[in-house]
């Protein structure tokens, strides 16, 4: 091989040197891994699927037995609320707990030494949440339709509400996971989940809380539940609820950016 040919071959070899994959591929790989971890975790599956389905089936049965006074059929009221509960369980509880233990075991620290940037890690986690939520919505909707659910076609408004609710609860989950120890995050996330389930306007409308209705509507849980009920019962967009959710998302993201500790 002549001198110019060798030089040209050397240039080709250098141009073919391996490097980091594009950000989109890195985020997709991270999202795929996060999704598999969520679906393989029994506790996370319990929160994401089993409890919402039990809440739906039990709520419909209880409403029929006790004669619960609702403006619409029980399944029409409860199904959007259970969808909101599923979003809250995944975007808040599951994300907070998994991120907290990732910090404890040094997973995030090791990922920080990889080509994946920190915002890519967060994007991967959020993408995994959205994938799991799609599965939750499909399963819960199928169960609700078996009980006779006939939602209004407000799917665009419902999708916008779910996206805003996911952003709000994910930012709050990351905020909790970034400032507390893993064990404290586990306890606090489950406690907040139970409190919001009982009195946060998730499964039942905020109007059912009497004088506490204005307070409940300002909670992210109440705004998410009422927003999904407005979309899937009345076929309209709850603009006030969207504003509340986006406000929680902005505040949570700002606080997370200031306080999150990666190690």
C-alpha positions in Angstrom: 0.0 0.0 0.0 1.4 3.4 -1.0 1.9 6.3 1.4 -1.2 8.2 0.4 -3.3 5.1 0.6 -2.0 4.4 4.1 -2.8 8.0 5.2 -6.3 7.7 3.7 -6.9 4.4 5.6 -5.7 6.0 8.8 -8.3 8.8 8.4 -11.0 6.2 7.8 -10.0 4.3 11.0 -10.1 7.5 13.0 -13.5 8.5 11.7 -14.9 5.1 12.6 -13.8 5.4 16.3 -16.6 4.5 18.6 -18.4 7.2 20.7 -21.5 7.8 22.7 -24.8 6.9 21.2 -27.2 9.7 20.3 -29.2 11.1 23.3 -32.5 9.7 21.9 -31.1 6.2 21.9 -29.6 6.6 25.4 -32.9 7.8 26.7 -34.8 5.0 25.0 -32.5 2.4 26.5 -32.8 3.9 30.0 -36.6 4.1 29.6 -36.7 0.4 28.6 -34.6 -0.6 31.6 -36.7 1.5 34.0 -39.9 0.0 32.6 -38.7 -3.5 33.1 -37.6 -2.8 36.6 -41.0 -1.3 37.5 -42.9 -4.2 36.0 -40.7 -6.8 37.7 -41.2 -5.3 41.1 -44.1 -6.9 43.0 -44.6 -3.9 45.3 -44.7 -1.5 42.4 -47.2 -3.8 40.5 -49.3 -3.8 43.6 -49.5 0.0 43.7 -49.8 0.4 39.9 -52.4 -2.2 39.1 -53.8 -4.4 41.9 -54.8 -1.6 44.3 -56.5 0.5 41.6 -58.4 -2.5 40.2 -59.5 -3.5 43.7 -60.6 0.1 44.5 -62.7 0.1 41.3 -64.4 -3.2 41.8 -64.9 -2.6 45.5 -66.2 0.9 45.0 -68.7 -0.1 42.4 -70.0 -3.0 44.6 -70.1 -0.8 47.7 -72.0 2.0 45.9 -74.7 -0.5 44.8 -75.1 -1.9 48.3 -75.2 1.3 50.3 -77.0 3.4 47.7 -74.2 6.0 47.4 -75.8 9.3 46.2 -73.9 10.2 43.0 -75.0 12.4 40.1 -74.0 9.6 37.6 -73.7 5.8 37.6 -71.1 4.7 40.2 -68.7 3.2 37.6 -68.8 6.4 35.6 -67.7 8.4 38.6 -65.3 5.9 40.0 -63.4 4.9 36.8 -61.9 8.3 36.2 -60.9 8.6 39.8 -59.3 5.2 39.8 -57.3 6.2 36.7 -56.2 9.2 38.6 -55.2 7.0 41.5 -53.1 4.8 39.1 -51.3 7.9 37.8 -50.6 9.0 41.3 -49.3 5.6 42.4 -46.9 5.3 39.5 -45.8 8.9 39.0 -45.4 9.7 42.7 -45.0 6.6 44.9 -43.2 4.3 42.5 -40.9 7.0 41.2 -40.0 8.3 44.6 -39.3 4.9 46.1 -37.2 3.6 43.1 -35.2 6.9 42.9 -34.6 6.9 46.6 -33.2 3.4 46.6 -31.2 4.2 43.4 -29.5 7.0 45.4 -28.9 4.7 48.3 -27.2 2.0 46.3 -25.2 4.3 44.2 -27.0 3.5 40.9 -27.5 7.2 40.0 -23.8 7.9 40.9 -22.7 5.2 38.6 -25.0 6.4 35.8 -23.5 9.8 36.3 -20.1 8.4 35.1 -21.7 7.1 32.0 -22.3 9.0 28.7 -26.0 9.4 29.8 -26.4 13.0 31.0 -28.5 13.7 34.1 -31.3 15.2 32.2 -31.3 12.1 30.0 -31.7 10.0 33.1 -34.7 12.0 34.2 -36.2 11.8 30.7 -35.7 8.0 30.7 -37.6 7.8 34.1 -40.4 9.9 32.8 -40.7 7.9 29.6 -40.9 4.7 31.6 -43.7 6.3 33.7 -45.7 7.1 30.6 -45.3 3.6 29.2 -46.5 2.0 32.5 -49.4 4.5 32.6 -50.5 3.4 29.1 -50.7 -0.2 30.4 -52.5 0.9 33.5 -55.1 2.9 31.5 -55.7 0.0 29.1 -56.2 -2.5 31.9 -58.3 -0.3 34.2 -60.5 0.8 31.3 -61.1 -2.8 30.3 -62.2 -3.7 33.9 -64.4 -0.6 34.1 -66.1 -1.4 30.8 -66.8 -4.9 32.1 -68.8 -3.1 34.8 -70.7 -1.0 32.2 -68.5 2.1 32.0 -69.5 4.3 29.0 -67.2 7.3 29.1 -67.7 10.5 27.1 -65.2 11.0 24.2 -63.1 13.6 26.0 -59.9 11.7 25.4 -57.8 14.8 24.4 -58.8 16.6 27.6 -58.1 13.4 29.6 -54.7 12.9 28.0 -53.7 16.5 28.8 -54.9 16.1 32.3 -52.9 12.8 32.7 -49.8 14.5 31.3 -50.1 17.5 33.6 -50.8 15.1 36.6 -47.8 13.0 35.7 -45.5 16.0 35.6 -46.9 17.3 38.9 -46.6 14.0 40.8 -43.2 13.1 39.2 -41.7 16.4 40.3 -43.0 15.9 43.8 -41.8 12.3 43.9 -38.3 13.4 42.8 -38.3 16.2 45.3 -39.0 13.7 48.1 -36.5 11.2 46.8 -33.8 13.8 46.5 -33.8 15.1 50.0 -34.8 12.1 52.2 -33.1 8.9 52.9 -34.4 5.8 51.1 -36.2 4.4 54.1 -37.7 7.8 54.9 -38.8 8.2 51.3 -40.5 4.7 51.4 -42.5 5.6 54.5 -43.3 9.2 53.5 -44.4 8.3 50.0 -46.8 5.6 51.2 -48.1 7.8 53.9 -48.9 10.6 51.5 -50.4 8.1 49.1 -52.8 6.8 51.8 -53.7 10.4 53.0 -54.5 11.5 49.4 -56.4 8.3 48.7 -58.6 8.9 51.8 -59.1 12.7 51.6 -57.4 14.0 48.5 -60.3 13.9 46.0 -58.8 11.2 43.9 -61.5 8.5 43.7 -64.5 10.6 44.8 -65.2 14.1 43.5 -64.0 17.1 45.5 -67.7 18.2 45.9 -68.2 15.2 48.2 -65.9 16.7 50.8 -68.3 19.4 51.8 -66.7 22.5 53.3 -63.2 21.1 52.5 -64.0 21.2 48.7 -62.0 24.4 48.0 -58.9 22.9 49.8 -59.2 19.6 48.0 -59.4 21.2 44.6 -56.1 22.9 45.2 -54.4 19.5 45.9 -52.7 17.8 42.9 -54.8 14.7 43.7 -58.1 16.6 43.6 -57.2 18.5 40.5 -56.2 15.3 38.7 -59.3 13.4 39.8 -61.7 16.2 39.0 -60.0 16.9 35.7 -60.4 13.3 34.6 -64.0 13.2 35.7 -64.7 16.4 33.8 -63.2 14.9 30.6 -64.7 11.4 30.8 -68.1 12.3 32.3 -68.9 15.7 30.8 -66.5 15.6 27.8 -65.0 19.0 28.8 -61.6 20.3 29.8 -61.2 21.4 33.5 -59.0 24.4 32.8 -58.7 25.3 36.5 -57.5 21.8 37.3 -54.9 21.9 34.6 -53.6 25.2 35.9 -53.4 23.7 39.4 -51.5 20.7 38.2 -49.1 22.7 36.1 -48.5 25.0 39.1 -47.6 22.0 41.2 -45.3 20.7 38.4 -43.4 24.0 38.1 -43.0 24.4 41.9 -42.0 20.8 42.3 -39.5 20.9 39.4 -37.9 24.2 40.7 -37.5 22.8 44.2 -36.1 19.5 42.9 -33.5 21.3 40.7 -32.4 23.2 43.8 -32.4 20.4 46.4 -31.9 17.0 44.6 -28.8 15.2 45.7 -27.5 12.7 43.3 -25.4 10.8 45.8 
